Structures are given as C-alpha cells and as structure tokens.
Amino acid sequence: MDQNLENKIAVIILNFLKYEDTLRCVNSVQGSLDAVFFIVDNSGDRSEKKIIEDNLGKNTRVHLLFPNDNLGFATGVNLALQEAVRCGFHRFLLLNNDAVLKEGAGQVLDRAFDQYPGSLIAPGIKWGKDICFNHYYHKYLGLISKKTPNQKKGWLAYFTGCALAFDIKTVDNLGYFDESFFMYGEDVEISHRAQQKGVPMLLLKEILVNHEGSRSAQMASLFYEYHTARAHYLLSFYFFNHPVKRLLSLLGKSITLTARACIRSLRYHNLNPLVALLLSPIPLRIRPRCS
C-alpha cells in the first residue's frame, strides 16, 4: 500500500448475504478510482465469509472485517470508518454494495475533495429508472420525496447513505453515524446534524452511481417494517428539542405511518406492517432472516 494515504480514498462497503453484489461493487470501484476497501460482513454466515475471503482475502487493497453479530448499518459503517481512520486515511466513500460506480468517478470525487474540504459530498444517482440528486424528508409527517417540494416548510434536504463522500475534517466536525439507528434514518439524521453544525453539503451535478435499491431490504418483512417505522419516530427526537414541536411530529407521523401500514398490509397480504408499527416504540432486537 502507498505510504501517502491522505489523498487515497477509503471505500466503505457493508455486506449482508449478498456477496455477488459486493464483488460487483468492488470491481466497479476498481475500474473507476484508486481506492482501498474496508468491507464489513454483517452476515454472520460461514459460507458467506468463506466466499468473500476466497475472492478478496488476498487483495492487499481490501480490509475485511467480520463482526460476530449483525451490527446494522450505522454501527457497521462506524466500525469500518474507525479502522480506516486508524490506518491513516483522510478521504472516505460510503457505498451500498448493490451500487455500481461509473467510470470516471474518481476524477470527479478527487476534484470535489480538493475544492470543498470538510463537506458532505453526494453524487447524482441513477436509482432504477429515476435520476436522483437529492432527497427530502418531512419532519412532521415522515414523508420522503426525491423531488423538490413546492412548499419547503417542514422539509429537510438530506443525502442518502447509498453513496456519500467525506473527509477527515468532516469526521472531526460532524462525528460518526448515530448508532441508535440500526437500519434506515441514519442518513437523514447525519444530514440534519450537518446542517445544525454548519458542515457544508455539496451536491455534485455528475451522475456517478447506478443503484438497484432494496435488494436486501426484505420488503414487508417484520425487520424492514419495524426498523423503518422506528427510524421515523427516532428522528422526531433529533429534530426537535421543543416538547410541543416534538409531540406534533410524533402525532403527525403516527397518522401517516398508520395509513402506510394499512396500505402495505393490504398490498403484501400480511400483517407485518401493522404489527411492526405497534412494536416500533419499543427497542427490540429484530434482525433480518438469513434465508
């Protein structure tokens, strides 16, 4: 590995029983930029670990981290980020393992790091058939939009954790991801924290990432529905210190989340969305199925 790591990008990738996606993601990055990988396998599965080790274990540019338990997104990212910082890296790219980095992304990212130190940096993303440059979250209703809302009152612009770049100065100013979130909501929270602390948020014009999306979400599973609903409620406590505003946010989200759960229960022909909504105020150890 090069001695000078300050200008080399540490790419952080989380894997959960999707080694094919992870290998494809690594290959796309290697064709786009000069990087070193920090890969956290949250699978807790011997077969998955062996396949990843067989394919990537001899690559000197890959650091493999195998926690004994599924740490979730925020804690898994923090584990890899702390290891990258310890190794001396100053530039980081968080990338979903079902995302593919486009050719030429390295030059764009290097230029952004040079020109805008201490920023949260997000590229344009081709998300299925859509092109996404920004996301918006309604702090009182929990609604999410990929398009700029007509009325911006109550809306928070945020960067998705699918592809997010930042440097060591950003980490020093902003801190790590909040581990209260097991899955979902942590990208909204860290974007809100950035705005509260005056950390610049740079949205690149270039489309650098192709993202399939929801490949490991287990849609309508108790895991997905529980952590989604819980994240919405947790965010209200981060957004508002004033008790009245916080209460209004919780009430507003209760209405929209109840409607959402009813619709999804009918759509997927199961009660998981409704059961998960009832359980979401309680901190429970609900993990995705391994099959």
C-alpha positions in Angstrom: 0.0 0.0 0.0 1.2 3.5 -0.8 2.8 5.4 2.1 0.8 8.6 1.3 -2.8 7.8 2.2 -4.1 11.3 2.7 -5.3 11.6 -1.0 -6.3 8.0 -1.4 -10.0 7.2 -0.9 -11.1 4.5 1.6 -14.2 2.9 0.3 -16.6 1.5 2.9 -19.0 -1.3 1.9 -21.3 -3.3 4.1 -22.3 -6.8 3.0 -25.2 -9.0 4.2 -25.6 -12.3 2.4 -25.1 -10.6 -1.0 -21.5 -11.4 -1.9 -22.3 -11.2 -5.6 -23.4 -7.6 -5.2 -20.3 -6.8 -3.1 -17.9 -8.3 -5.6 -19.6 -6.4 -8.4 -19.4 -3.2 -6.5 -15.7 -3.7 -5.7 -15.0 -4.4 -9.4 -16.8 -1.2 -10.4 -14.8 0.9 -7.9 -11.5 -0.6 -9.0 -12.3 0.4 -12.6 -13.2 3.9 -11.5 -10.7 5.1 -8.9 -7.6 4.3 -7.0 -9.0 3.1 -3.7 -8.6 0.8 -0.7 -11.6 -1.1 0.6 -12.9 -1.6 4.1 -15.7 -4.2 3.9 -17.8 -5.2 6.9 -19.7 -8.5 6.5 -22.8 -8.4 8.7 -23.9 -11.8 7.5 -22.6 -13.9 10.4 -22.6 -16.8 8.0 -19.6 -19.2 7.5 -20.3 -19.8 3.8 -20.6 -16.1 3.0 -17.4 -15.4 4.9 -15.5 -18.1 3.0 -16.7 -16.8 -0.4 -15.7 -13.3 0.5 -12.3 -14.4 1.8 -11.6 -16.6 -1.2 -12.4 -13.7 -3.6 -11.0 -10.8 -1.7 -8.8 -12.1 1.1 -5.6 -12.0 -1.0 -6.2 -8.5 -2.3 -3.8 -6.2 -0.4 -6.2 -3.2 -1.1 -9.0 -4.9 0.8 -9.5 -4.9 4.6 -12.1 -7.5 5.6 -14.0 -7.1 8.9 -16.1 -9.9 10.3 -18.0 -9.0 13.4 -19.7 -11.9 15.3 -23.1 -10.2 15.1 -25.1 -8.2 12.6 -24.1 -4.7 13.7 -26.6 -2.9 11.5 -25.8 0.0 9.1 -24.7 2.8 11.4 -22.5 0.6 13.7 -21.1 -1.3 10.7 -20.1 1.9 8.9 -18.5 3.3 12.1 -16.5 0.1 12.5 -15.1 0.4 9.0 -14.6 4.1 9.3 -12.7 3.9 12.6 -10.4 1.3 11.1 -9.8 3.5 8.0 -9.0 6.5 10.2 -6.7 4.3 12.3 -4.9 3.3 9.1 -4.3 6.9 8.2 -6.9 7.6 5.5 -8.3 11.1 5.1 -10.9 10.6 2.4 -13.8 8.2 2.5 -16.6 7.0 0.3 -19.6 5.1 1.7 -21.1 3.0 -1.0 -24.0 0.5 -0.9 -22.9 -2.9 -2.0 -25.7 -3.0 -4.6 -24.4 0.2 -6.1 -22.1 0.4 -9.1 -19.6 3.3 -9.5 -19.4 4.7 -13.0 -16.2 5.1 -14.9 -14.5 8.5 -14.3 -16.0 8.9 -10.8 -12.5 9.0 -9.3 -11.6 12.3 -11.0 -14.8 13.9 -10.0 -14.5 12.9 -6.4 -10.8 13.9 -6.2 -11.7 17.3 -7.5 -14.6 17.7 -5.0 -12.3 16.7 -2.1 -9.7 19.2 -3.2 -12.1 22.1 -3.7 -14.5 21.5 -0.8 -12.7 20.1 2.2 -14.8 19.4 5.3 -18.0 18.8 3.3 -20.6 16.1 3.0 -20.5 15.2 -0.7 -23.2 13.4 -2.7 -23.1 12.4 -6.3 -26.1 12.1 -8.7 -27.5 8.5 -8.6 -29.3 6.6 -11.2 -31.9 4.8 -9.0 -33.6 2.2 -11.1 -35.3 4.3 -13.8 -35.1 7.6 -11.8 -32.2 10.1 -11.6 -31.8 11.3 -8.0 -29.8 14.3 -6.9 -31.3 15.0 -3.6 -33.9 13.6 -1.1 -36.3 15.4 1.1 -37.8 14.4 4.4 -40.8 16.0 6.1 -40.0 16.4 9.8 -43.6 16.4 10.9 -45.2 13.7 8.6 -42.3 11.4 7.8 -42.9 11.7 4.1 -40.0 11.3 1.7 -39.6 12.9 -1.7 -37.0 12.6 -4.4 -38.3 15.8 -6.0 -38.0 19.4 -4.6 -41.3 20.1 -2.6 -43.3 23.0 -3.7 -43.6 24.2 -0.1 -40.3 23.8 1.7 -41.7 24.4 5.2 -41.1 21.3 7.4 -38.9 19.6 4.7 -35.3 18.7 5.3 -32.9 18.1 2.4 -30.7 15.1 3.0 -28.2 12.9 1.3 -28.9 9.2 1.0 -26.3 6.8 2.6 -26.3 4.9 -0.7 -23.3 7.0 -1.9 -21.7 9.5 0.4 -18.2 11.0 0.4 -16.5 13.0 3.2 -13.0 13.6 4.5 -11.3 13.5 7.9 -12.2 17.2 8.6 -15.8 16.3 8.2 -15.5 13.4 10.6 -13.8 15.7 13.1 -16.5 18.3 12.9 -19.5 16.0 12.5 -18.7 12.8 14.3 -19.7 9.3 13.3 -23.1 7.9 12.4 -25.6 7.6 15.2 -25.8 4.0 16.4 -29.3 4.4 17.8 -30.4 3.7 14.2 -30.0 0.0 13.3 -31.2 0.4 9.8 -32.8 3.4 8.0 -32.9 7.0 9.1 -29.2 7.4 9.9 -28.6 9.3 6.7 -31.4 11.7 7.4 -30.0 12.3 11.0 -26.5 12.9 9.9 -27.6 15.3 7.2 -29.7 17.2 9.8 -26.7 17.2 12.1 -24.5 18.6 9.3 -26.9 21.5 8.8 -27.1 22.1 12.5 -23.3 22.3 12.8 -22.7 24.2 9.6 -21.0 21.4 7.8 -21.3 22.2 4.0 -23.4 19.8 1.9 -22.1 19.5 -1.6 -24.4 18.0 -4.3 -22.5 17.0 -7.4 -24.0 17.5 -10.8 -22.5 14.4 -12.2 -24.2 11.0 -12.1 -21.6 8.7 -10.7 -23.6 5.8 -9.3 -26.0 3.2 -10.6 -28.1 1.8 -7.7 -30.6 -1.1 -7.9 -32.1 -0.5 -4.5 -34.0 -2.6 -1.9 -32.1 -5.8 -2.8 -31.6 -6.8 0.8 -34.4 -4.9 2.4 -36.8 -7.9 2.6 -39.8 -5.7 1.8 -42.8 -6.1 4.1 -40.8 -8.3 6.5 -41.1 -7.6 10.2 -37.5 -6.5 10.1 -38.0 -3.9 7.4 -41.3 -2.6 8.7 -40.1 -2.3 12.3 -36.9 -0.5 11.6 -38.4 1.8 9.1 -41.2 2.9 11.5 -38.9 3.1 14.4 -36.5 5.3 12.5 -39.3 7.8 11.7 -40.1 8.1 15.4 -36.5 8.4 16.5 -35.9 11.2 14.1 -38.5 13.3 15.8 -36.4 13.3 18.9 -33.4 14.5 17.0 -35.2 17.2 15.0 -37.0 18.9 17.9 -36.0 19.9 21.4 -39.2 21.9 22.0 -41.7 19.4 23.5 -44.7 20.8 21.6 -43.0 20.5 18.2 -41.7 17.1 19.1 -45.2 16.0 20.1 -46.7 17.4 16.9 -44.1 15.5 14.9 -44.8 12.2 16.7 -48.6 12.7 16.2 -48.2 13.6 12.6 -46.0 10.6 11.9 -48.4 8.3 13.8 -51.2 9.3 11.3 -49.1 8.8 8.2 -47.4 5.7 9.4 -50.7 4.1 10.4 -52.1 4.9 6.9 -48.9 3.5 5.4 -49.0 0.3 7.4 -52.7 -0.3 6.5 -51.9 0.1 2.8 -48.8 -2.1 2.9 -50.6 -4.8 4.8 -53.3 -4.9 2.1 -50.7 -4.7 -0.6 -48.5 -7.5 0.7 -51.3 -9.6 2.2 -49.7 -9.8 5.7 -49.9 -8.0 9.0 -46.2 -7.3 9.4 -46.5 -3.6 8.7 -49.3 -3.2 11.3 -47.5 -5.4 13.9 -44.2 -3.6 13.3 -45.8 -0.2 13.8 -47.3 -1.2 17.2 -43.9 -2.6 18.2 -41.8 0.3 16.9 -41.7 2.5 20.0 -40.1 -0.5 21.9 -36.4 -1.1 21.4 -36.3 -4.7 20.2 -33.7 -7.0 18.7 -35.3 -7.7 15.3 -32.9 -8.9 12.7 -33.3 -9.9 9.1 -33.8 -13.5 8.2 -30.8 -15.3 6.8 -32.6 -17.0 4.0 
